[in-house]
Amino acid sequence: MRSTADVVIVGGGAVGTSIAFHLTQLGLTDVLLLERGELSAGATGRSGALIRTHYANAPEARLAAAALPWFEEWADRVGGECGFVRTGFVQLVMPGDADRLHANVVMLTGLGIDTSVLDATELAALESGLAVADADLGAYEPRSGYADPVATTRTLAAAAVRGGAQIQQQTTVLRLLGAGDRVTGVETTAGRVQADTVILANGSWSVPLTESLGLDLPIESVGAQVAFVSRPDGLSGRGGHLTMIDRRTGIYARPNGRSETLVGLSQSARTIASPDDAEVLDSFPGTALHQLALSMPAFAAQKVLRAHAGPLDVTPDRCALIGRIEGCDGLVLAVGMSGSGFKKAPAIGACVAELVVEGKARTASIDEFALSRFAEGRPIVSNDYLLGSSMGGSGPVLVH
Ligand SMILES: Cc1cc2nc3c(=O)[nH]c(=O)nc-3n(C[C@H](O)[C@H](O)[C@H](O)COP(=O)(O)OP(=O)(O)OC[C@H]3O[C@@H](n4cnc5c(N)ncnc54)[C@H](O)[C@@H]3O)c2cc1C
């Protein structure tokens, strides 16, 4: 293996490959991406891959909005297919959250996002399979949908390699090199690489790597599960049915190709000792199908075909850690995606590449995502929604 690189990226998921691609787009080609297994081996390969711009805080909405045109124009901008399907997306909330929904839609439209609040009649007209009561409301965005996370990552990696980057799989970064206030490279299972900049894009696995620097990254490993369900006839939405997050029932769902639907539970996540824990709990498939049928009753007679689990890297405010670290030159973070990093990956990659090459992100602001926000007592505050009583009505809600 080579012994130097301008930039080493640790992790070959959607975020790491996006950073590699964007670095080459900015003319920095001496880039080495190291992946301990295969591309998409972590959260990315297990992702629900919902793509939406509805967020309850502006910093994340800006990143999601900046990423959406990439998915829409993938073939021209990156090359190949990312599997983007524009189904439209709806965020459904409890009737008691009407004011919050309206406030968030005002915030989002202020950022230039195409979204509006629909009432029960409008929602039923949009998706005939949706269970709606008179007082129900949803925020609709026509441009959103879902993509194929593995194809997204593969095409980003291919474009990065075409641009001059090198991607080395089956190579684990064992520790960061350097001392005190400067990281100077990495030690790997295939030898040492000296680098001006090391970018961590390896989710929860970043935590042990930064311990030697005296850094305690505030990231908790959480297991998330999704089930694939056979899809009934009679749903009216584009591409199968609307992609949705439904706080009334605690689900998120989207079509998966021609005959399946992917469903996850916002609250099924559990703390795991290791991000390598990919256990699907016995109770999960049945609960997911039951809650999905509360949102779309035609699913009541359907079957769960399979399910899988993957790790989330969750921070205290459930927003990512992106940027340089004060007092630790040569290290850049792109971790802590908190269950919501796939849809933002094209924009996060652009921002991190701009930071490294030009000194500052210009695609969107990443200042709010600095690790220092926690020590400084200014976490990102979300105007987030309650969960319906059928899912407990309280407790942490993980976004997707
Ligand atoms: C079940 C589930 C559903 C989700 N649903 C959505 C959704 O609907 N929408 C959305 O936007 N997001 C969703 N997410 C979250 C999203 O998938 C992640 O935030 C995103 O994929 C993270 O990408 P990443 O590149 O940061 O991390 P990862 O994909 O985890 O990549 C990190 C990589 O680093 C590698 N690695 C680790 N340690 C080392 C090391 N020491 N040396 C070398 N390589 C290393 C790993 O093997 C891994 O491939 C979901 C996640 C899960 C698990």
The ligand as a Gaussian input file, in Angstrom:
#p B3LYP/6-31G(d) Opt

LIG

0 1
 C      -32.068000       0.649000       9.408000
 C      -31.606000       2.014000       8.987000
 C      -32.499000       2.873000       8.347000
 C      -32.060000       4.145000       7.937000
 N      -32.911000       4.938000       7.234000
 C      -32.471000       6.124000       6.726000
 C      -33.288000       6.891000       5.868000
 O      -34.417000       6.516000       5.569000
 N      -32.774000       8.052000       5.355000
 C      -31.530000       8.488000       5.688000
 O      -31.126000       9.567000       5.234000
 N      -30.723000       7.779000       6.510000
 C      -31.165000       6.604000       7.033000
 N      -30.361000       5.859000       7.830000
 C      -29.079000       6.391000       8.234000
 C      -28.083000       6.335000       7.101000
 O      -28.134000       5.081000       6.477000
 C      -26.696000       6.606000       7.665000
 O      -26.694000       7.833000       8.382000
 C      -25.658000       6.692000       6.559000
 O      -25.740000       5.587000       5.685000
 C      -24.289000       6.777000       7.206000
 O      -23.306000       6.692000       6.202000
 P      -21.781000       6.755000       6.631000
 O      -21.006000       6.684000       5.394000
 O      -21.589000       7.887000       7.575000
 O      -21.571000       5.460000       7.567000
 P      -21.500000       3.910000       7.210000
 O      -22.354000       3.556000       6.061000
 O      -21.747000       3.181000       8.504000
 O      -20.019000       3.717000       6.743000
 C      -18.941000       3.667000       7.634000
 C      -17.956000       2.676000       7.055000
 O      -16.753000       2.734000       7.802000
 C      -16.188000       1.452000       7.812000
 N      -15.239000       1.421000       8.918000
 C      -15.524000       1.426000      10.244000
 N      -14.404000       1.469000      10.960000
 C      -13.378000       1.460000      10.085000
 C      -11.960000       1.462000      10.246000
 N      -11.398000       1.502000      11.464000
 N      -11.193000       1.431000       9.144000
 C      -11.753000       1.419000       7.893000
 N      -13.101000       1.407000       7.706000
 C      -13.897000       1.440000       8.780000
 C      -17.394000       0.532000       7.969000
 O      -17.122000      -0.780000       7.535000
 C      -18.443000       1.226000       7.118000
 O      -18.517000       0.712000       5.800000
 C      -30.746000       4.574000       8.232000
 C      -29.863000       3.705000       8.877000
 C      -30.282000       2.435000       9.231000
 C      -29.301000       1.495000       9.898000

